[in-house]
Amino acid sequence: MAKSTASSKNTNKPVKEPGRFTQLMRYYRMTAKQSPKSVWLAVGIGVAAFAIVFVFGFIASAGATISIIVWAVTALFVAILSAMIIMNKQSEKIAFAQIEGRAGAVGAILQNGLKRGWRTTETPAAINASTQEAVYRVVGPGGVVLIGEGSSRSRVSAMVESEKKKISKVAAGVPVHSLFVVGDDNSVKLIKLINSIYGQKRALNRSEVSVVYKRLETVGLKLPIPKGIDPNRMRPSRR
């Protein structure tokens, strides 16, 4: 009886999530398996950063031992930081490559990456149930941005145009921009999607963004649909 009670306590005990450093090392190991060149690139950048900072500090210290030590430590931190930045970028590229072309990928990117006063919803503004092609709507300082996702530009373009007409009825005069993630030569890559949204010329202030967003909440689907892929939980393939 005592054993069963003890086992139930252990079962109910919450699982401690790994710390930030552990998560980073896990990402880096998987990135190294997926792209061994990333490790050498990060090491090369780190060594170059260390050499540049140390040489500059050595010259500036004019032979003072304490100054040389301080510059050496500084150079080491700069080298580690530079290498981590490179590995983060490589990990990001691999994660985005894993979900490129999959239905719901755009929604995941928007939910996990949008900042700077831009607002969106978890569900698309429009979706083709048979092809899983969708149009996502984002509202922010640049106005309204419609992102079409799918495999056929013609079908997705028709969906985007339909959404533009709906927007013009409830938010006349608000700039509406279109971006397409459809896999052709003129398509926006997932890794560049957020920057493409931020690149729109400012047209609305914060209060106007809120008003437009609330108006557009009345437009679109009302039925729940599955959420997209979470790129933060993606792992590079071990194959």
MARBA-3410 file (N, C-alpha, C, O; in Angstrom, 1 decimal):
239
0.8,-1.2,0.0,0.0,0.0,0.0,0.9,1.3,0.0,0.6,2.2,-0.7 ~ 2.0,1.2,0.8,2.9,2.3,0.9,3.6,2.5,-0.4,3.8,3.6,-0.8 ~ 3.9,1.4,-1.1,4.6,1.5,-2.4,3.7,2.2,-3.4,4.2,3.0,-4.2 ~ 2.4,1.8,-3.4,1.5,2.4,-4.4,1.3,3.8,-4.2,1.2,4.6,-5.1 ~ 1.3,4.2,-2.9,1.1,5.6,-2.6,2.3,6.4,-3.0,2.2,7.5,-3.6
3.5,5.8,-2.8,4.8,6.5,-3.2,4.8,6.7,-4.7,5.3,7.7,-5.2 ~ 4.4,5.6,-5.4,4.5,5.7,-6.9,3.5,6.7,-7.4,3.8,7.3,-8.4 ~ 2.3,6.8,-6.8,1.4,7.8,-7.3,1.9,9.2,-7.0,1.6,10.1,-7.9 ~ 2.6,9.4,-5.9,3.2,10.7,-5.7,4.3,11.1,-6.7,4.3,12.2,-7.2 ~ 5.1,10.1,-7.1,6.1,10.3,-8.1,5.5,10.6,-9.5,6.0,11.4,-10.3
4.3,10.0,-9.7,3.6,10.2,-11.0,3.1,11.6,-11.1,3.1,12.2,-12.2 ~ 2.5,12.1,-10.0,1.9,13.4,-10.0,2.9,14.5,-9.9,2.6,15.7,-10.1 ~ 4.2,14.2,-9.7,5.2,15.2,-9.5,5.5,15.9,-10.9,5.7,15.2,-11.9 ~ 5.4,17.2,-11.0,5.6,17.9,-12.3,7.0,17.6,-12.8,8.0,17.7,-12.1 ~ 7.1,17.5,-14.1,8.4,17.2,-14.8,9.1,18.6,-15.0,8.5,19.5,-15.5
10.3,18.7,-14.5,11.1,19.9,-14.6,11.6,20.1,-16.0,12.2,19.2,-16.5 ~ 11.2,21.2,-16.6,11.7,21.5,-18.0,13.2,21.9,-18.0,13.7,22.4,-17.0 ~ 13.9,21.5,-19.1,15.3,21.8,-19.1,15.5,23.3,-19.2,14.7,24.1,-19.7 ~ 16.7,23.7,-18.6,17.0,25.1,-18.6,17.4,25.7,-19.9,17.5,24.9,-20.9 ~ 17.6,27.0,-20.0,17.9,27.7,-21.3,19.2,27.1,-21.9,19.2,26.9,-23.1
20.2,27.0,-21.0,21.5,26.5,-21.6,21.4,25.1,-22.1,21.9,24.8,-23.2 ~ 20.6,24.2,-21.4,20.4,22.9,-21.9,19.7,22.8,-23.2,20.1,22.1,-24.1 ~ 18.7,23.7,-23.4,18.0,23.7,-24.6,18.9,24.2,-25.7,18.8,23.7,-26.9 ~ 19.7,25.2,-25.5,20.6,25.7,-26.5,21.6,24.6,-26.9,21.8,24.5,-28.1 ~ 22.1,23.9,-26.0,23.1,22.9,-26.3,22.4,21.8,-27.1,23.0,21.2,-28.0
21.1,21.5,-26.8,20.4,20.5,-27.6,20.2,20.9,-29.0,20.3,20.1,-30.0 ~ 19.8,22.2,-29.2,19.7,22.8,-30.5,21.0,22.7,-31.3,21.0,22.3,-32.5 ~ 22.1,23.1,-30.7,23.4,23.1,-31.3,23.8,21.7,-31.7,24.4,21.5,-32.8 ~ 23.6,20.7,-30.9,24.0,19.3,-31.2,23.2,18.8,-32.5,23.7,18.2,-33.4 ~ 21.9,19.1,-32.5,21.1,18.7,-33.6,21.4,19.5,-34.9,21.4,18.9,-36.0
21.8,20.7,-34.7,22.3,21.5,-35.9,23.6,21.0,-36.4,23.7,20.9,-37.6 ~ 24.4,20.6,-35.5,25.7,20.0,-35.9,25.5,18.7,-36.7,26.2,18.4,-37.7 ~ 24.5,17.9,-36.3,24.3,16.6,-37.0,23.7,16.9,-38.4,24.0,16.2,-39.3 ~ 22.8,17.9,-38.4,22.1,18.2,-39.7,23.1,18.9,-40.7,23.0,18.7,-41.9 ~ 23.9,19.8,-40.1,24.8,20.6,-41.0,26.2,20.7,-40.3,26.4,21.7,-39.6
27.0,19.7,-40.5,28.4,19.8,-39.9,29.2,21.1,-40.2,30.0,21.5,-39.4 ~ 28.9,21.6,-41.4,29.6,22.8,-41.8,29.3,24.0,-40.9,30.1,24.9,-40.8 ~ 28.2,24.0,-40.3,27.8,25.1,-39.4,28.7,25.2,-38.2,29.1,26.3,-37.8 ~ 29.2,24.0,-37.7,30.1,24.0,-36.6,31.4,24.7,-37.0,32.0,25.5,-36.2 ~ 32.0,24.3,-38.1,33.2,24.9,-38.6,33.1,26.4,-38.9,34.0,27.1,-38.6
31.9,26.7,-39.4,31.7,28.2,-39.7,31.7,29.0,-38.4,32.3,30.0,-38.3 ~ 31.0,28.4,-37.4,30.9,29.1,-36.1,32.3,29.2,-35.4,32.6,30.2,-34.8 ~ 33.0,28.1,-35.5,34.4,28.1,-34.9,35.3,29.1,-35.6,36.0,29.8,-34.9 ~ 35.2,29.1,-36.9,36.0,30.0,-37.7,35.7,31.5,-37.4,36.6,32.3,-37.2 ~ 34.4,31.8,-37.3,34.0,33.2,-36.9,34.5,33.5,-35.5,34.9,34.6,-35.2
34.3,32.6,-34.6,34.7,32.8,-33.2,36.2,33.0,-33.1,36.7,34.0,-32.4 ~ 37.0,32.2,-33.8,38.5,32.4,-33.8,38.9,33.8,-34.4,39.7,34.5,-33.8 ~ 38.2,34.1,-35.5,38.5,35.4,-36.1,38.2,36.6,-35.2,38.9,37.5,-35.1 ~ 37.0,36.5,-34.5,36.6,37.5,-33.6,37.6,37.7,-32.4,37.9,38.8,-32.0 ~ 38.0,36.5,-31.9,39.0,36.5,-30.8,40.3,37.2,-31.2,40.9,38.0,-30.5
40.8,36.8,-32.4,42.0,37.3,-32.9,42.0,38.9,-33.1,42.9,39.6,-32.7 ~ 40.9,39.3,-33.7,40.8,40.8,-34.0,40.7,41.6,-32.7,41.4,42.6,-32.5 ~ 39.9,41.1,-31.7,39.8,41.9,-30.5,41.1,41.8,-29.6,41.5,42.8,-29.1 ~ 41.7,40.6,-29.6,42.9,40.5,-28.8,44.1,41.3,-29.4,44.8,41.9,-28.6 ~ 44.2,41.3,-30.7,45.3,42.0,-31.3,45.1,43.5,-31.1,46.0,44.2,-30.8
43.8,44.0,-31.2,43.6,45.4,-31.0,43.9,45.7,-29.5,44.5,46.8,-29.2 ~ 43.4,44.9,-28.6,43.7,45.1,-27.2,45.2,45.1,-26.8,45.6,45.8,-26.0 ~ 45.9,44.1,-27.4,47.3,44.0,-27.2,48.1,45.3,-27.6,49.0,45.7,-26.9 ~ 47.7,45.8,-28.7,48.3,47.1,-29.2,47.9,48.2,-28.3,48.8,49.0,-27.9 ~ 46.6,48.3,-27.9,46.1,49.4,-27.1,46.7,49.3,-25.7,46.8,50.4,-25.0
47.0,48.1,-25.1,47.5,48.0,-23.8,48.9,48.5,-23.6,49.3,48.7,-22.4 ~ 49.6,48.6,-24.6,51.0,49.1,-24.6,51.9,48.2,-23.6,52.8,48.8,-22.9 ~ 51.7,46.9,-23.6,52.5,46.1,-22.8,52.1,45.9,-21.4,52.7,45.1,-20.7 ~ 51.0,46.5,-20.9,50.6,46.4,-19.5,49.9,45.0,-19.3,49.0,44.7,-20.1 ~ 50.4,44.2,-18.4,50.0,42.9,-18.2,48.5,42.8,-17.9,47.8,42.0,-18.5
48.1,43.6,-16.9,46.6,43.6,-16.5,45.7,43.9,-17.7,44.7,43.3,-17.9 ~ 46.1,44.9,-18.5,45.3,45.3,-19.7,45.3,44.2,-20.7,44.2,43.9,-21.3 ~ 46.4,43.5,-20.9,46.4,42.4,-21.8,45.4,41.3,-21.4,44.7,40.7,-22.2 ~ 45.5,41.0,-20.1,44.6,39.9,-19.5,43.1,40.3,-19.7,42.3,39.5,-20.1 ~ 42.8,41.6,-19.4,41.4,42.0,-19.6,41.0,41.9,-21.0,39.9,41.5,-21.3
41.8,42.3,-21.9,41.5,42.3,-23.3,41.4,40.8,-23.8,40.5,40.5,-24.7 ~ 42.2,39.9,-23.2,42.1,38.5,-23.6,40.7,37.9,-23.2,40.1,37.2,-23.9 ~ 40.3,38.3,-21.9,39.0,37.8,-21.5,37.9,38.4,-22.3,36.9,37.7,-22.7 ~ 38.0,39.7,-22.6,37.0,40.3,-23.5,36.9,39.6,-24.9,35.8,39.4,-25.4 ~ 38.1,39.4,-25.4,38.1,38.7,-26.7,37.5,37.3,-26.7,36.9,36.9,-27.6
37.7,36.6,-25.5,37.1,35.3,-25.4,35.5,35.4,-25.4,34.9,34.6,-26.0 ~ 35.0,36.3,-24.6,33.6,36.5,-24.6,33.0,36.9,-26.0,32.0,36.4,-26.4 ~ 33.7,37.8,-26.7,33.3,38.2,-28.0,33.3,37.0,-29.0,32.4,36.8,-29.8 ~ 34.3,36.1,-28.8,34.4,34.9,-29.7,33.3,34.0,-29.4,32.7,33.4,-30.4 ~ 33.0,33.7,-28.1,31.9,32.8,-27.8,30.5,33.4,-28.3,29.7,32.6,-28.8
30.3,34.7,-28.1,29.1,35.3,-28.5,28.9,35.2,-30.0,27.8,34.9,-30.5 ~ 30.0,35.5,-30.7,30.0,35.4,-32.2,29.6,34.0,-32.7,28.8,33.8,-33.6 ~ 30.3,33.0,-32.1,30.0,31.6,-32.5,28.5,31.2,-32.2,27.9,30.5,-33.0 ~ 28.0,31.7,-31.0,26.6,31.4,-30.7,25.6,32.0,-31.7,24.6,31.4,-32.0 ~ 25.9,33.3,-32.1,25.1,33.9,-33.1,25.0,33.2,-34.4,23.9,33.0,-34.9
26.2,32.7,-34.8,26.2,31.9,-36.0,25.4,30.6,-35.9,24.7,30.2,-36.8 ~ 25.6,29.9,-34.8,24.9,28.7,-34.6,23.4,28.9,-34.5,22.6,28.1,-34.9 ~ 23.0,30.0,-33.8,21.6,30.3,-33.8,21.0,30.5,-35.2,19.9,30.1,-35.5 ~ 21.7,31.3,-36.0,21.2,31.5,-37.4,21.1,30.2,-38.1,20.2,30.0,-38.9 ~ 22.1,29.3,-38.0,22.1,28.1,-38.7,20.9,27.2,-38.2,20.3,26.5,-39.0
20.7,27.2,-36.9,19.6,26.4,-36.3,18.3,26.9,-36.8,17.4,26.1,-37.2 ~ 18.2,28.2,-36.9,16.9,28.8,-37.5,16.7,28.4,-38.9,15.6,28.1,-39.3 ~ 17.7,28.4,-39.7,17.6,28.1,-41.1,17.1,26.6,-41.3,16.3,26.3,-42.1 ~ 17.7,25.7,-40.5,17.3,24.3,-40.5,15.9,24.1,-40.1,15.2,23.4,-40.7 ~ 15.5,24.8,-39.0,14.1,24.7,-38.5,13.1,25.1,-39.5,12.1,24.5,-39.8
13.4,26.3,-40.2,12.5,26.8,-41.2,12.5,25.9,-42.4,11.4,25.7,-43.0 ~ 13.6,25.3,-42.8,13.7,24.4,-43.9,12.8,23.2,-43.7,12.3,22.6,-44.7 ~ 12.7,22.7,-42.5,11.9,21.5,-42.1,10.4,21.7,-42.4,9.7,20.8,-42.7 ~ 10.0,23.0,-42.2,8.5,23.2,-42.3,8.1,23.9,-43.6,7.0,24.2,-43.9 ~ 9.1,24.3,-44.4,8.9,25.0,-45.7,7.9,24.2,-46.5,8.2,23.0,-46.8
6.9,24.8,-47.0,5.9,24.1,-47.9,4.9,23.3,-47.2,4.0,22.7,-47.9 ~ 4.9,23.2,-45.9,3.8,22.5,-45.2,2.7,23.4,-44.8,2.9,24.5,-44.4 ~ 1.5,22.8,-44.8,0.3,23.6,-44.5,0.3,24.0,-43.0,0.7,23.2,-42.2 ~ 0.0,25.3,-42.8,0.0,25.8,-41.4,1.3,26.4,-41.0,1.4,27.0,-39.9 ~ 2.3,26.3,-41.9,3.7,26.9,-41.5,3.6,28.4,-41.3,4.2,28.9,-40.4
2.9,29.1,-42.2,2.8,30.5,-42.1,2.1,31.0,-40.8,2.6,31.9,-40.2 ~ 1.1,30.3,-40.4,0.4,30.6,-39.2,1.3,30.4,-38.0,1.2,31.3,-37.1 ~ 2.1,29.4,-38.0,3.1,29.2,-36.9,4.1,30.3,-36.8,4.4,30.8,-35.7 ~ 4.6,30.7,-38.0,5.6,31.8,-38.0,5.0,33.1,-37.5,5.6,33.8,-36.7 ~ 3.8,33.4,-37.9,3.1,34.6,-37.5,2.9,34.6,-35.9,3.1,35.6,-35.3
2.4,33.5,-35.4,2.1,33.4,-34.0,3.3,33.5,-33.1,3.2,34.0,-32.0 ~ 4.4,33.0,-33.6,5.6,33.0,-32.8,6.7,34.1,-33.1,7.6,34.2,-32.3 ~ 6.5,34.8,-34.2,7.5,35.7,-34.6,7.1,37.2,-34.6,7.9,38.1,-34.6 ~ 5.8,37.5,-34.7,5.3,38.9,-34.8,5.5,39.7,-33.6,5.2,39.2,-32.5 ~ 6.0,40.9,-33.7,6.2,41.8,-32.6,6.0,43.2,-33.2,5.3,43.4,-34.2
6.4,44.2,-32.5,6.4,45.6,-32.9,5.0,46.1,-33.3,4.9,46.9,-34.2 ~ 4.0,45.7,-32.5,2.7,46.3,-32.7,1.9,45.6,-33.8,0.8,46.1,-34.1 ~ 2.4,44.5,-34.4,1.6,43.8,-35.4,0.8,42.7,-34.7,1.2,42.1,-33.7 ~ -0.5,42.6,-35.2,-1.4,41.7,-34.6,-2.0,40.7,-35.7,-2.2,41.0,-36.8 ~ -2.2,39.5,-35.2,-2.8,38.5,-36.1,-3.7,37.5,-35.2,-3.7,37.7,-34.0
-4.3,36.5,-35.9,-5.1,35.5,-35.2,-4.5,34.1,-35.4,-3.7,34.0,-36.3 ~ -4.9,33.2,-34.6,-4.4,31.8,-34.7,-4.9,31.1,-36.0,-4.3,30.2,-36.5 ~ -6.1,31.5,-36.5,-6.7,30.9,-37.6,-6.6,31.8,-38.8,-6.5,33.0,-38.7 ~ -6.5,31.2,-40.0,-6.5,32.0,-41.3,-7.8,32.8,-41.5,-8.8,32.4,-40.9 ~ -7.7,33.8,-42.3,-8.9,34.6,-42.6,-9.7,33.8,-43.6,-10.9,34.0,-43.7
-9.1,32.9,-44.4,-9.8,32.1,-45.4,-9.0,30.8,-45.6,-7.8,30.8,-45.5 ~ -9.7,29.7,-45.9,-9.0,28.5,-46.1,-9.8,27.6,-47.1,-11.0,27.6,-47.1 ~ -9.0,26.9,-47.9,-9.6,26.0,-48.9,-9.5,24.6,-48.2,-8.4,24.0,-48.2 ~ -10.6,24.0,-47.7,-10.5,22.8,-47.0,-10.0,21.6,-47.8,-9.3,20.7,-47.2 ~ -10.2,21.6,-49.1,-9.7,20.5,-49.9,-8.3,20.5,-50.2,-7.6,19.5,-50.3
-7.7,21.7,-50.4,-6.3,21.9,-50.8,-5.4,22.3,-49.6,-4.2,22.3,-49.7 ~ -6.1,22.8,-48.5,-5.4,23.3,-47.3,-4.6,24.6,-47.6,-3.8,25.0,-46.8 ~ -5.0,25.2,-48.7,-4.4,26.6,-49.0,-5.1,27.6,-48.2,-6.4,27.5,-48.0 ~ -4.4,28.6,-47.7,-5.0,29.5,-46.8,-4.5,31.0,-47.0,-3.5,31.2,-47.7 ~ -5.3,31.9,-46.5,-4.9,33.3,-46.4,-4.9,33.8,-45.0,-5.9,33.7,-44.3
-3.7,34.3,-44.6,-3.6,34.8,-43.2,-3.6,36.3,-43.2,-3.1,37.0,-44.2 ~ -4.2,36.9,-42.2,-4.3,38.4,-42.2,-3.6,38.9,-41.0,-3.7,38.5,-39.8 ~ -2.8,40.0,-41.2,-2.0,40.6,-40.2,-2.3,42.1,-40.2,-2.3,42.7,-41.3 ~ -2.4,42.7,-39.1,-2.7,44.2,-39.0,-1.6,44.8,-38.2,-1.3,44.3,-37.1 ~ -1.1,45.9,-38.7,0.0,46.6,-37.9,0.2,48.0,-38.5,-0.6,48.5,-39.2
1.3,48.6,-38.1,1.7,50.0,-38.6,1.7,50.1,-40.1,1.4,51.2,-40.6 ~ 1.9,49.1,-40.8,2.0,49.2,-42.3,0.6,49.0,-42.9,0.5,49.0,-44.1 ~ -0.4,48.8,-42.1,-1.8,48.5,-42.6,-2.1,47.1,-42.5,-1.8,46.4,-41.5 ~ -2.8,46.5,-43.5,-3.2,45.1,-43.5,-2.3,44.4,-44.5,-2.2,44.8,-45.6 ~ -1.8,43.2,-44.0,-1.0,42.4,-44.9,-1.7,41.0,-45.0,-1.9,40.4,-44.0
-2.0,40.6,-46.2,-2.5,39.3,-46.5,-1.4,38.4,-47.0,-0.7,38.7,-47.9 ~ -1.3,37.2,-46.3,-0.3,36.3,-46.7,-0.9,35.0,-47.2,-1.6,34.3,-46.5 ~ -0.8,34.8,-48.5,-1.3,33.6,-49.1,-0.4,32.4,-49.1,0.8,32.5,-49.4 ~ -0.9,31.3,-48.6,0.0,30.1,-48.5,-0.7,28.9,-49.2,-1.9,28.7,-49.1 ~ 0.1,28.2,-50.0,-0.4,27.1,-50.8,0.6,26.6,-51.9,1.7,27.0,-51.9
0.1,25.8,-52.8,0.9,25.3,-53.9,0.6,25.9,-55.2,1.3,25.7,-56.2 ~ -0.5,26.6,-55.3,-1.0,27.2,-56.6,-1.1,28.7,-56.4,-2.0,29.1,-55.7 ~ -0.3,29.5,-57.1,-0.4,30.9,-57.0,-1.8,31.4,-57.5,-2.4,32.3,-56.9 ~ -2.3,30.8,-58.6,-3.6,31.3,-59.1,-4.7,31.1,-58.1,-5.5,32.0,-58.0 ~ -4.8,29.9,-57.5,-5.8,29.7,-56.5,-5.7,30.6,-55.3,-6.7,31.2,-54.8
-4.5,30.7,-54.8,-4.2,31.5,-53.6,-4.5,33.0,-53.9,-5.0,33.7,-53.1 ~ -4.1,33.4,-55.2,-4.3,34.8,-55.5,-5.8,35.2,-55.6,-6.2,36.2,-55.1 ~ -6.6,34.2,-56.0,-8.1,34.4,-56.0,-8.6,34.6,-54.6,-9.5,35.4,-54.4 ~ -8.1,33.8,-53.7,-8.5,33.9,-52.3,-8.1,35.2,-51.7,-8.8,35.8,-50.9 ~ -6.9,35.7,-52.0,-6.4,36.9,-51.5,-7.2,38.1,-52.0,-7.6,39.0,-51.2
-7.6,38.1,-53.3,-8.4,39.1,-53.9,-9.8,39.1,-53.2,-10.4,40.2,-53.0 ~ -10.3,38.0,-52.9,-11.6,37.9,-52.2,-11.5,38.6,-50.9,-12.5,39.3,-50.4 ~ -10.4,38.3,-50.1,-10.3,38.9,-48.8,-10.1,40.4,-48.9,-10.5,41.2,-48.0 ~ -9.4,40.9,-50.0,-9.3,42.3,-50.2,-10.6,43.0,-50.3,-10.8,44.1,-49.8 ~ -11.5,42.4,-51.0,-12.8,43.0,-51.2,-13.6,43.1,-49.9,-14.3,44.1,-49.6
-13.4,42.0,-49.0,-14.1,42.1,-47.7,-13.5,43.2,-46.9,-14.3,43.9,-46.1 ~ -12.2,43.3,-46.9,-11.5,44.4,-46.1,-12.0,45.8,-46.5,-12.2,46.6,-45.7 ~ -12.1,46.0,-47.8,-12.5,47.3,-48.3,-13.9,47.7,-47.8,-14.1,48.9,-47.8 ~ -14.7,46.7,-47.5,-16.1,47.1,-47.0,-16.1,47.5,-45.6,-16.9,48.3,-45.2 ~ -15.2,47.0,-44.8,-15.2,47.4,-43.3,-14.0,48.3,-42.9,-14.1,48.9,-41.8
-13.0,48.4,-43.8,-11.9,49.3,-43.5,-11.4,50.0,-44.7,-10.2,49.9,-45.1 ~ -12.3,50.8,-45.3,-12.0,51.5,-46.5,-10.9,52.5,-46.3,-10.8,53.2,-45.2 ~ -9.9,52.6,-47.2,-8.8,53.5,-47.1,-7.6,53.0,-46.4,-6.5,53.6,-46.5 ~ -7.7,51.8,-45.8,-6.5,51.2,-45.1,-5.7,50.5,-46.1,-6.2,49.7,-46.9 ~ -4.4,50.7,-46.2,-3.5,50.0,-47.2,-3.6,48.5,-46.9,-3.5,48.0,-45.8
-3.7,47.8,-48.0,-3.7,46.3,-48.0,-2.6,45.8,-48.9,-2.5,46.1,-50.1 ~ -1.7,45.0,-48.3,-0.6,44.5,-49.0,-0.7,43.0,-49.1,-1.4,42.3,-48.3 ~ -0.1,42.4,-50.1,-0.2,40.9,-50.4,1.2,40.3,-50.4,2.1,40.8,-51.1 ~ 1.4,39.2,-49.7,2.6,38.4,-49.8,2.2,37.0,-50.1,1.1,36.5,-49.6 ~ 3.0,36.3,-50.8,2.7,34.9,-51.2,3.8,33.9,-50.8,5.0,34.1,-51.1
3.4,32.8,-50.1,4.3,31.8,-49.8,3.8,30.5,-50.5,3.1,29.7,-50.0 ~ 4.1,30.4,-51.8,3.6,29.4,-52.7,4.6,28.6,-53.4,4.3,27.7,-54.2 ~ 5.9,28.8,-53.0,6.9,27.9,-53.6,7.5,28.3,-54.9,8.4,27.5,-55.4 ~ 7.0,29.3,-55.6,7.6,29.7,-56.9,8.7,30.7,-56.7,9.1,31.0,-55.6 ~ 9.3,31.2,-57.8,10.4,32.0,-57.8,10.1,33.4,-57.1,11.0,34.0,-56.6
8.9,33.8,-57.2,8.5,35.1,-56.7,7.9,35.0,-55.3,7.4,36.0,-54.7 ~ 8.0,33.8,-54.7,7.4,33.6,-53.4,8.4,34.1,-52.3,9.6,34.1,-52.4 ~ 7.8,34.5,-51.2,8.6,34.9,-50.0,9.0,33.6,-49.2,8.1,32.8,-48.9 ~ 10.2,33.5,-48.8,10.7,32.4,-48.0,10.2,32.6,-46.6,10.1,33.7,-46.1 ~ 9.9,31.5,-45.9,9.4,31.6,-44.6,10.4,32.3,-43.7,9.9,33.1,-42.8
11.7,32.1,-43.8,12.6,32.7,-43.0,12.7,34.3,-43.1,13.1,35.0,-42.3 ~ 12.2,34.7,-44.3,12.1,36.2,-44.5,10.8,36.8,-44.4,10.6,38.0,-44.7 ~ 9.8,36.0,-44.0,8.4,36.4,-44.0,8.2,37.6,-43.0,7.6,38.6,-43.3 ~ 8.7,37.5,-41.8,8.5,38.5,-40.8,9.1,39.8,-41.2,8.5,40.9,-41.0 ~ 10.3,39.8,-41.7,11.0,41.0,-42.2,10.2,41.6,-43.3,10.2,42.9,-43.4
9.6,40.8,-44.2,8.8,41.3,-45.3,7.6,42.1,-44.8,7.2,43.1,-45.4 ~ 7.0,41.6,-43.7,5.9,42.2,-43.1,6.3,43.6,-42.5,5.7,44.6,-42.7 ~ 7.4,43.5,-41.7,7.9,44.7,-41.1,8.3,45.8,-42.1,8.4,47.0,-41.8 ~ 8.6,45.4,-43.3,9.2,46.3,-44.3,8.1,47.2,-45.0,8.4,48.1,-45.8 ~ 6.8,47.0,-44.6,5.8,47.8,-45.2,5.8,49.2,-44.6,6.1,49.4,-43.4
5.6,50.2,-45.5,5.6,51.6,-45.1,4.6,51.9,-44.0,3.4,51.5,-44.1 ~ 5.0,52.6,-43.0,4.1,53.0,-41.9,2.9,53.8,-42.4,3.0,54.8,-43.1 ~ 1.7,53.3,-42.0,0.4,54.0,-42.4,-0.6,54.2,-41.2,-1.4,55.1,-41.3 ~ -0.4,53.4,-40.2,-1.4,53.5,-39.1,-0.6,53.7,-37.7,0.5,53.2,-37.6 ~ -1.3,54.4,-36.8,-0.7,54.5,-35.5,-1.3,53.4,-34.6,-2.1,52.6,-35.1
-0.9,53.4,-33.3,-1.3,52.3,-32.5,-2.8,52.2,-32.3,-3.4,51.1,-32.3 ~ -3.5,53.3,-32.1,-4.9,53.3,-31.9,-5.6,52.9,-33.1,-6.6,52.2,-33.1 ~ -5.1,53.3,-34.3,-5.8,52.9,-35.6,-5.6,51.5,-35.8,-6.5,50.8,-36.4 ~ -4.5,50.9,-35.5,-4.2,49.5,-35.6,-5.3,48.7,-34.8,-5.8,47.7,-35.3 ~ -5.5,49.1,-33.6,-6.5,48.5,-32.7,-7.9,48.5,-33.3,-8.6,47.5,-33.3
-8.3,49.7,-33.8,-9.6,49.8,-34.4,-9.8,49.0,-35.7,-10.8,48.3,-35.8 ~ -8.8,49.0,-36.5,-8.9,48.2,-37.8,-8.9,46.7,-37.4,-9.7,45.9,-38.0 ~ -8.1,46.3,-36.5,-8.1,44.9,-36.1,-9.4,44.4,-35.6,-9.9,43.3,-35.9 ~ -10.1,45.2,-34.7,-11.4,44.8,-34.2,-12.4,44.8,-35.3,-13.3,43.9,-35.2 ~ -12.3,45.7,-36.2,-13.3,45.7,-37.3,-13.2,44.4,-38.2,-14.1,43.8,-38.5
-11.9,44.0,-38.4,-11.7,42.9,-39.3,-11.9,41.6,-38.5,-12.0,40.5,-39.2 ~ -12.1,41.6,-37.2,-12.4,40.4,-36.5,-13.8,39.9,-36.9,-14.1,38.7,-36.7 ~ -14.6,40.7,-37.5,-16.0,40.3,-37.9,-15.9,39.7,-39.3,-16.9,39.2,-39.8 ~ -14.8,39.7,-39.9,-14.6,39.2,-41.3,-13.8,37.9,-41.2,-12.8,37.8,-40.6 ~ -14.3,36.8,-41.9,-13.5,35.6,-42.0,-14.2,34.4,-41.4,-15.4,34.4,-41.2
-13.5,33.4,-41.2,-14.0,32.1,-40.7,-14.4,32.2,-39.3,-13.8,32.9,-38.5 ~ -15.4,31.5,-38.9,-15.8,31.4,-37.5,-15.6,30.0,-36.9,-15.7,29.8,-35.7 ~ -15.4,29.0,-37.8,-15.2,27.7,-37.3,-13.7,27.4,-37.0,-12.8,27.9,-37.6 ~ -13.5,26.7,-35.9,-12.1,26.5,-35.5,-11.4,25.5,-36.4,-12.1,24.6,-36.9 ~ -10.1,25.7,-36.7,-9.4,24.8,-37.5,-8.1,24.5,-36.8,-7.7,25.2,-35.9
-7.4,23.4,-37.2,-6.1,23.1,-36.5,-5.1,24.2,-36.6,-5.0,24.9,-37.6 ~ -4.4,24.4,-35.5,-3.3,25.4,-35.5,-2.2,24.9,-36.4,-2.1,23.7,-36.8 ~ -1.3,25.9,-36.7,-0.2,25.5,-37.6,1.0,24.9,-36.8,0.9,24.5,-35.6 ~ 2.1,24.7,-37.5,3.3,24.1,-37.0,4.0,25.1,-36.1,4.1,26.3,-36.5 ~ 4.5,24.7,-35.0,5.3,25.6,-34.1,6.8,25.4,-34.5,7.3,24.4,-34.1
7.4,26.4,-35.1,8.8,26.3,-35.5,9.7,26.2,-34.3,10.8,25.7,-34.4 ~ 9.3,26.7,-33.1,10.1,26.6,-32.0,10.3,25.2,-31.4,11.2,24.9,-30.6 ~ 9.3,24.3,-31.9,9.4,23.0,-31.4,9.9,22.0,-32.5,10.0,20.8,-32.3 ~ 10.2,22.5,-33.6,10.7,21.7,-34.7,12.1,21.3,-34.4,12.9,22.0,-33.7 ~ 12.5,20.1,-34.8,13.8,19.6,-34.6,14.4,19.2,-35.9,13.6,18.6,-36.7
15.6,19.4,-36.2,16.2,19.0,-37.5,16.2,17.5,-37.6,16.3,16.8,-36.6 ~ 15.9,17.0,-38.8,15.8,15.6,-39.1,17.2,14.9,-38.7,18.2,15.4,-39.0 ~ 17.1,13.7,-38.2,18.3,13.0,-37.8,18.8,12.1,-39.0,19.8,11.5,-38.9 ~ 18.1,12.1,-40.0,18.5,11.3,-41.2,19.6,12.0,-41.9,20.1,11.5,-42.9
END
